[in-house]
Structure formats: C-alpha cells, structure tokens
Amino acid sequence: MTAAALPIAGVLHAHDFWIQPSTFHPDPGSTVAVALRVGQNFTGDPVPRVSRFIDQFILRQAGRDEEVNGIENSDPAGFLRADGQATAVIAYSTLGTDIELPAAKFEAYLRQEGLESIIALRAKNGDSAKPGKERFFRYAKALLTGKRTAAAATQPIGFRYEIVPADDPTLHPPAPFRARVLYEGKPLAGALVVAMHRGALSVRIKTRTDRHGTFSLNLPAPGVWLIKSVHMIRPSFFSFSSADWESLWASLTFDAPGR
C-alpha cells in the first residue's frame, strides 16, 4: 500500500508518532513489515518512508545493529528479518522539521503534552499571542518479543530523547511498568509520560518522572501499549534554526503478556 499521497500538512500537525510492526511476536527467520504511524490516542495515519527525513532506522538484535530497508515513498516504511530468539528493538529517528502554529493552537498542544513551563516562559517574555515556531524531532522504538530477554531491551539506543525500560516488558506482566526518560543521555526530571492501550483507546495513564528521571506505571491489562513523552527546549545557537523551540517526541510500543 502506498502512502505517498498522504498530505504532508496532516503529518506535520498531528502529534503522536509510533512504530507499528506487522507482528510483535515474529517467528525465527520471518519477515516483519515496519509501519510508521502518526496521530492521536493510538489512532493514526500511515507515514511513508521518506529518506530525507530519516536520521536512523535500525534493528538491534543478537548484539548488533542493522539498517531497516524499505521502498521509498511507501507504507510500510521498512522490512526486516527477525531472529526471533531474543527481544529485539526497532528504532527510528528523524531530522528536524519546522512548523508554525497559531498562538492558541500552539498553547493548547503545550498544555495537552504537559509543557506548562513553556506556556509560562512565553507569557513571561510577552510571546503568548505570537505563533509557535517549532522544529520537531521524532524518536520512536518498538520491542519485538523473543523466546528470552536481551540486554538491548533495557539499554539506551543513544537517541537524544528516549524512554528506556528498567525490565523487559515483553516477557513480564504489565504492572508495574518501570522505565526512565533520558535527554541527551542523562535522566530528565519532571517529564510527563503517557501510556495508551490499543484495545482501550479511552485509557490514558499519566505520570511524571522523579528527580532521577524514572517513573512507574500500573498498566491494567496485557496487550499492545504505547508509552510517550515530549520535551521542549530552546534551539542552540549552532542549530541555525529560525524556530523558537525544539520539541523532542519519544515513543515506545510493545505487547505486554498476560499473567
């Protein structure tokens, strides 16, 4: 299925971004299609493979990294051969993309994503009525269940912003899910984290990271979960960006087993 005709504006203005593999439980040696999705409340539109937007698109399994290849301008965005023996990690990150939102829409989304500190800074600087000029970056991961756990399930990929589980959630019951949020490799305190369940779209569980960047969520049911977090900062002088802000969007998807 091609998705080249998907309106770019729709992609840019939607919020959540995640990896949706064709299966979270691949058989050894099987091919897995890797779809990218963008939307809200775990309901999304396909995002085609567009190489000029991609920073990294890799599979970490069996102790090594390999590129996830695919067909340009098509959905799914990639295909991989699964080892199936141990937990594997699909990781995808983008280069920065600039957008501009009207003031009201920008601040509404800031509030939704728990970025009240940015609202306060805009008010302090007299910018509340100004459009939000933003450069956003995506950092998405998905865990593929294997017969046993792997160190990769609980280790950072090395993204600028990411969610790193403390335990392998593909092999343990879903409650509690413990993880940490890292910004530039260091724990980030006070970050809002949201969990959503694919089978119950009304379920949204929220918490914030503690001073060590860690959090714990009681996930009430097995099944496919999306864990997400957003961080926003001022661009550095060396970014040469016309944006006023950089937003970093991290997500993690996995299928939690029953008890």
Buried (B, 14 or more C-beta within 10 A) or exposed (E): EEBEEBEEEEBBEBBBBBBBBEBBBBEEEBEBBBBBBBBEEBEBBBBBBBEEBBBBBBBBBEEEEEEBEBEEBBBBBBBBBBBBEBBBBBBBBBEBBEBEBEBEEBBEBBEEBBBEEBBEBBEEEEBBEEBBBBBBBBBBBBBBBBEEBBEBBBEEBEBBBBBBBBBBBBBBEBBBBEBBBBBEEEBBBEBBBBBBBBEEEEBEBEBEBBEEBBBBBEBEEBBBBBBBBBBBEEBEEEEEBEBBBBBBBBBBBBBBBEE
